[in-house]
Amino acid sequence: MNTHRAYMGADNTVTCWVRDEEGKRDLSATDLTVVLGTYPATAAVTTLEAAQVVDGSDIGPVTFDVEQAMSDRYLSPGLFQFQVKADNEVVYSGLLEMV
């Protein structure tokens, strides 16, 4: 599981690559969300919108924003688990370290 870092008191964009057995997975036609939860438990803290960067035929990473107002309200320094969901299917799991 990959760990991504975000900073308290700042707006952050988190980037992750979603792959399948054929390589980069095209999720541009799906509804992407991120469920952010506590770690190691899985109690959901909040849900965020996500998007996939697509430039022509080049499939890019999935990104989501952890905004300062949201992190100040819901998060504290430490680890959080997140899942990227495409139409309610988990396509990526990772850790978010808030520092």
MITOR-912162 format. One record per residue: residue number from 1; x, y, z of N, C-alpha, C in turn; residue in one letter. Coordinates in Angstrom, 3 decimals, decimal comma. Last residue first. Layout:
BEGIN
{NUM; {X; Y; Z}; {X; Y; Z}; {X; Y; Z}; "a"},
...
END
This chain:
BEGIN
{99; {0,734; 15,711; 7,917}; {1,834; 16,256; 8,736}; {1,665; 17,747; 8,901}; "v"},
{98; {-0,940; 12,820; 7,200}; {-1,137; 14,251; 7,433}; {-0,031; 14,731; 8,368}; "m"},
{97; {-0,737; 10,387; 4,873}; {-0,065; 10,880; 6,076}; {-0,270; 12,386; 6,158}; "e"},
{96; {-2,801; 8,025; 3,658}; {-2,559; 9,459; 3,601}; {-1,956; 9,874; 4,929}; "l"},
{95; {-2,528; 5,010; 1,837}; {-2,477; 5,705; 3,118}; {-2,189; 7,172; 2,865}; "l"},
{94; {-4,804; 3,297; -0,422}; {-3,540; 3,885; -0,007}; {-3,648; 4,489; 1,375}; "g"},
{93; {-6,245; 1,564; -3,114}; {-6,196; 1,799; -1,670}; {-4,829; 2,348; -1,323}; "s"},
{92; {-8,358; 1,495; -5,928}; {-7,050; 1,862; -5,377}; {-7,209; 2,068; -3,878}; "y"},
{91; {-10,862; 0,738; -6,566}; {-9,852; 0,546; -7,607}; {-8,451; 0,900; -7,114}; "v"},
{90; {-13,881; -0,456; -5,481}; {-12,586; 0,019; -4,998}; {-11,530; -0,304; -6,049}; "v"},
{89; {-16,830; 0,656; -6,960}; {-15,831; -0,423; -6,957}; {-14,504; 0,168; -6,484}; "e"},
{88; {-18,497; 2,880; -7,213}; {-18,577; 2,075; -5,982}; {-17,670; 0,848; -5,964}; "n"},
{87; {-17,464; 4,135; -9,541}; {-18,824; 3,574; -9,520}; {-18,966; 2,537; -8,402}; "d"},
{86; {-14,492; 3,731; -8,140}; {-15,044; 4,035; -9,462}; {-16,398; 3,349; -9,538}; "a"},
{85; {-12,778; 4,970; -5,342}; {-13,859; 4,134; -5,854}; {-14,319; 4,659; -7,206}; "k"},
{84; {-9,970; 4,813; -3,413}; {-10,533; 5,442; -4,599}; {-11,566; 4,469; -5,148}; "v"},
{83; {-9,595; 5,035; 0,026}; {-9,938; 4,162; -1,085}; {-10,501; 5,016; -2,213}; "q"},
{82; {-7,255; 5,577; 2,677}; {-8,215; 6,050; 1,684}; {-8,407; 5,012; 0,596}; "f"},
{81; {-6,453; 5,996; 6,115}; {-6,587; 5,098; 4,974}; {-7,541; 5,739; 3,981}; "q"},
{80; {-4,130; 8,120; 7,738}; {-5,507; 7,838; 7,367}; {-5,485; 6,896; 6,176}; "f"},
{79; {-1,904; 9,087; 10,344}; {-2,206; 8,288; 9,158}; {-3,706; 8,088; 8,987}; "l"},
{78; {-1,282; 12,518; 11,434}; {-1,276; 11,067; 11,574}; {-1,623; 10,393; 10,263}; "g"},
{77; {-2,903; 15,457; 12,587}; {-1,677; 14,804; 12,120}; {-1,716; 13,297; 12,403}; "p"},
{76; {-6,407; 15,238; 11,738}; {-5,342; 15,665; 12,637}; {-4,058; 15,021; 12,122}; "s"},
{75; {-9,473; 16,274; 10,112}; {-8,244; 15,494; 10,227}; {-7,317; 16,078; 11,277}; "l"},
{74; {-11,729; 17,936; 9,878}; {-11,907; 16,499; 10,037}; {-10,641; 15,716; 10,384}; "y"},
{73; {-10,913; 20,699; 9,789}; {-12,145; 20,288; 10,463}; {-12,172; 18,801; 10,808}; "r"},
{72; {-8,560; 20,880; 8,386}; {-8,626; 21,501; 9,710}; {-9,839; 21,019; 10,492}; "d"},
{71; {-9,330; 19,645; 6,010}; {-8,356; 18,979; 6,876}; {-8,368; 19,573; 8,275}; "s"},
{70; {-11,178; 21,526; 4,988}; {-11,604; 20,169; 5,299}; {-10,634; 19,499; 6,259}; "m"},
{69; {-9,553; 23,799; 4,663}; {-10,758; 23,889; 5,493}; {-11,245; 22,505; 5,905}; "a"},
{68; {-7,563; 22,792; 2,874}; {-7,227; 23,223; 4,226}; {-8,456; 23,241; 5,132}; "q"},
{67; {-8,416; 19,877; 0,948}; {-8,387; 21,316; 1,166}; {-8,164; 21,645; 2,637}; "e"},
{66; {-7,239; 17,647; -0,946}; {-7,446; 17,716; 0,498}; {-7,291; 19,193; 0,842}; "v"},
{65; {-8,344; 16,457; -4,066}; {-7,867; 17,579; -3,264}; {-8,222; 17,393; -1,799}; "d"},
{64; {-7,095; 13,912; -6,239}; {-8,138; 14,463; -5,384}; {-7,510; 15,513; -4,485}; "f"},
{63; {-6,525; 12,126; -9,313}; {-6,165; 13,148; -8,331}; {-7,379; 13,501; -7,482}; "t"},
{62; {-5,092; 9,544; -11,166}; {-6,280; 10,004; -10,457}; {-5,816; 11,011; -9,413}; "v"},
{61; {-3,018; 10,051; -14,126}; {-3,292; 9,637; -12,753}; {-4,662; 10,118; -12,273}; "p"},
{60; {-3,955; 9,372; -17,591}; {-3,116; 9,891; -16,520}; {-3,544; 9,406; -15,152}; "g"},
{59; {-3,749; 8,214; -20,791}; {-4,458; 8,051; -19,524}; {-3,519; 8,450; -18,398}; "i"},
{58; {-3,833; 9,690; -23,839}; {-2,920; 9,395; -22,738}; {-3,691; 9,374; -21,421}; "d"},
{57; {-5,378; 10,584; -25,852}; {-5,424; 9,146; -25,602}; {-4,506; 8,736; -24,457}; "s"},
{56; {-5,999; 13,607; -24,348}; {-6,130; 12,879; -25,608}; {-6,285; 11,400; -25,330}; "g"},
{55; {-5,354; 13,204; -21,243}; {-4,911; 14,154; -22,265}; {-4,923; 13,432; -23,605}; "d"},
{54; {-6,869; 12,996; -18,188}; {-6,786; 12,349; -19,498}; {-6,447; 13,422; -20,519}; "v"},
{53; {-6,911; 12,435; -14,831}; {-6,333; 13,318; -15,836}; {-6,208; 12,528; -17,137}; "v"},
{52; {-9,792; 11,815; -12,988}; {-8,647; 11,250; -13,696}; {-8,202; 12,226; -14,766}; "q"},
{51; {-10,836; 12,875; -9,729}; {-10,893; 12,970; -11,189}; {-9,661; 12,304; -11,775}; "a"},
{50; {-13,004; 12,900; -6,841}; {-11,729; 12,634; -7,507}; {-11,935; 12,751; -9,011}; "a"},
{49; {-14,399; 14,183; -3,809}; {-14,490; 13,957; -5,251}; {-13,092; 13,727; -5,809}; "e"},
{48; {-14,561; 12,458; -0,644}; {-14,072; 13,530; -1,506}; {-14,318; 13,175; -2,964}; "l"},
{47; {-15,927; 11,875; 2,538}; {-15,858; 11,447; 1,143}; {-15,497; 12,654; 0,290}; "t"},
{46; {-14,651; 11,136; 5,853}; {-15,297; 11,999; 4,861}; {-15,156; 11,373; 3,478}; "t"},
{45; {-14,255; 8,941; 7,555}; {-14,200; 10,301; 8,086}; {-14,932; 11,246; 7,151}; "v"},
{44; {-15,212; 5,612; 8,232}; {-15,121; 6,704; 7,259}; {-15,154; 8,051; 7,965}; "a"},
{43; {-13,253; 3,273; 9,846}; {-14,388; 4,186; 10,008}; {-14,211; 5,363; 9,058}; "a"},
{42; {-11,374; 1,211; 9,878}; {-11,881; 1,694; 8,593}; {-13,124; 2,560; 8,748}; "t"},
{41; {-8,245; 1,234; 11,736}; {-9,665; 0,903; 11,549}; {-10,158; 1,503; 10,236}; "a"},
{40; {-5,667; 2,277; 11,950}; {-5,873; 1,088; 11,128}; {-7,334; 0,679; 10,966}; "p"},
{39; {-7,152; 5,073; 10,416}; {-6,208; 3,968; 10,231}; {-5,692; 3,563; 11,597}; "y"},
{38; {-10,228; 6,415; 9,088}; {-9,207; 6,281; 10,123}; {-8,319; 5,083; 9,819}; "t"},
{37; {-10,705; 7,444; 5,625}; {-11,074; 6,888; 6,918}; {-9,915; 6,804; 7,876}; "g"},
{36; {-12,174; 8,597; 2,744}; {-11,050; 8,799; 3,653}; {-11,478; 8,339; 5,032}; "l"},
{35; {-12,959; 7,722; -0,387}; {-13,444; 7,577; 0,977}; {-12,220; 7,609; 1,878}; "v"},
{34; {-13,397; 9,402; -3,349}; {-12,393; 8,930; -2,402}; {-13,049; 8,874; -1,034}; "v"},
{33; {-14,815; 8,692; -6,586}; {-14,863; 9,283; -5,248}; {-13,731; 8,702; -4,420}; "t"},
{32; {-15,835; 8,973; -9,939}; {-14,748; 8,701; -9,001}; {-14,967; 9,431; -7,684}; "l"},
{31; {-17,720; 7,517; -12,288}; {-17,871; 8,465; -11,188}; {-16,832; 8,108; -10,127}; "d"},
{30; {-16,189; 7,037; -15,545}; {-16,803; 6,584; -14,299}; {-16,896; 7,722; -13,294}; "t"},
{29; {-14,712; 7,596; -17,753}; {-16,164; 7,540; -17,930}; {-16,888; 7,094; -16,664}; "a"},
{28; {-12,047; 7,414; -16,977}; {-12,585; 8,723; -17,341}; {-14,104; 8,729; -17,493}; "s"},
{27; {-10,446; 5,369; -16,322}; {-11,611; 5,576; -15,463}; {-12,347; 6,858; -15,821}; "l"},
{26; {-8,302; 3,126; -17,579}; {-9,092; 4,281; -17,996}; {-10,366; 4,350; -17,163}; "d"},
{25; {-5,283; 2,149; -16,099}; {-6,724; 1,899; -16,214}; {-7,472; 3,185; -16,552}; "r"},
{24; {-2,224; 1,108; -17,424}; {-3,005; 2,220; -16,878}; {-4,489; 1,985; -17,133}; "k"},
{23; {-2,239; -2,443; -17,750}; {-1,506; -1,186; -17,589}; {-2,371; -0,123; -16,951}; "g"},
{22; {-3,644; -4,764; -17,712}; {-3,245; -4,250; -19,020}; {-2,458; -2,949; -18,936}; "e"},
{21; {-4,362; -5,253; -15,095}; {-3,419; -6,180; -15,726}; {-2,940; -5,701; -17,093}; "e"},
{20; {-4,406; -1,805; -13,988}; {-4,952; -3,150; -14,010}; {-3,954; -4,043; -14,743}; "d"},
{19; {-3,943; 1,107; -11,908}; {-3,538; 0,189; -12,975}; {-4,326; -1,112; -12,870}; "r"},
{18; {-3,791; 4,408; -11,066}; {-4,634; 3,221; -10,982}; {-4,311; 2,348; -12,187}; "v"},
{17; {-1,741; 6,513; -9,220}; {-1,911; 5,831; -10,504}; {-2,737; 4,574; -10,280}; "w"},
{16; {-2,464; 9,575; -7,544}; {-2,178; 8,142; -7,516}; {-2,477; 7,545; -8,892}; "c"},
{15; {-2,051; 12,558; -5,725}; {-2,019; 11,914; -7,033}; {-1,705; 10,433; -6,873}; "t"},
{14; {-3,554; 15,231; -4,039}; {-2,971; 13,898; -3,917}; {-3,124; 13,209; -5,270}; "v"},
{13; {-3,044; 18,524; -3,284}; {-3,560; 17,637; -4,316}; {-2,809; 16,320; -4,199}; "t"},
{12; {-3,928; 20,701; -0,591}; {-3,073; 19,649; -1,135}; {-3,796; 18,921; -2,259}; "n"},
{11; {-3,724; 23,700; 1,219}; {-4,473; 22,936; 0,228}; {-3,510; 21,953; -0,427}; "d"},
{10; {-2,765; 23,695; 4,711}; {-2,516; 23,999; 3,296}; {-3,487; 23,203; 2,429}; "a"},
{9; {-2,944; 22,796; 7,303}; {-2,845; 24,230; 7,091}; {-2,582; 24,634; 5,656}; "g"},
{8; {-1,058; 19,803; 6,907}; {-2,071; 20,556; 7,635}; {-1,867; 22,038; 7,338}; "m"},
{7; {-0,255; 18,191; 3,885}; {0,176; 19,081; 4,958}; {-1,008; 19,813; 5,574}; "y"},
{6; {0,221; 14,793; 2,868}; {-0,475; 16,074; 2,750}; {-0,145; 16,884; 4,000}; "a"},
{5; {1,502; 11,971; 1,126}; {1,652; 12,971; 2,186}; {0,868; 14,229; 1,844}; "r"},
{4; {0,887; 8,467; 0,813}; {0,899; 9,795; 0,211}; {0,920; 10,807; 1,346}; "h"},
{3; {1,974; 5,179; 0,464}; {1,688; 6,266; 1,394}; {1,873; 7,592; 0,671}; "t"},
{2; {0,647; 2,143; -0,929}; {1,448; 3,364; -1,032}; {1,004; 4,396; -0,010}; "n"},
{1; {0,852; -1,170; 0,000}; {0,000; 0,000; 0,000}; {0,898; 1,233; 0,000}; "m"},
END
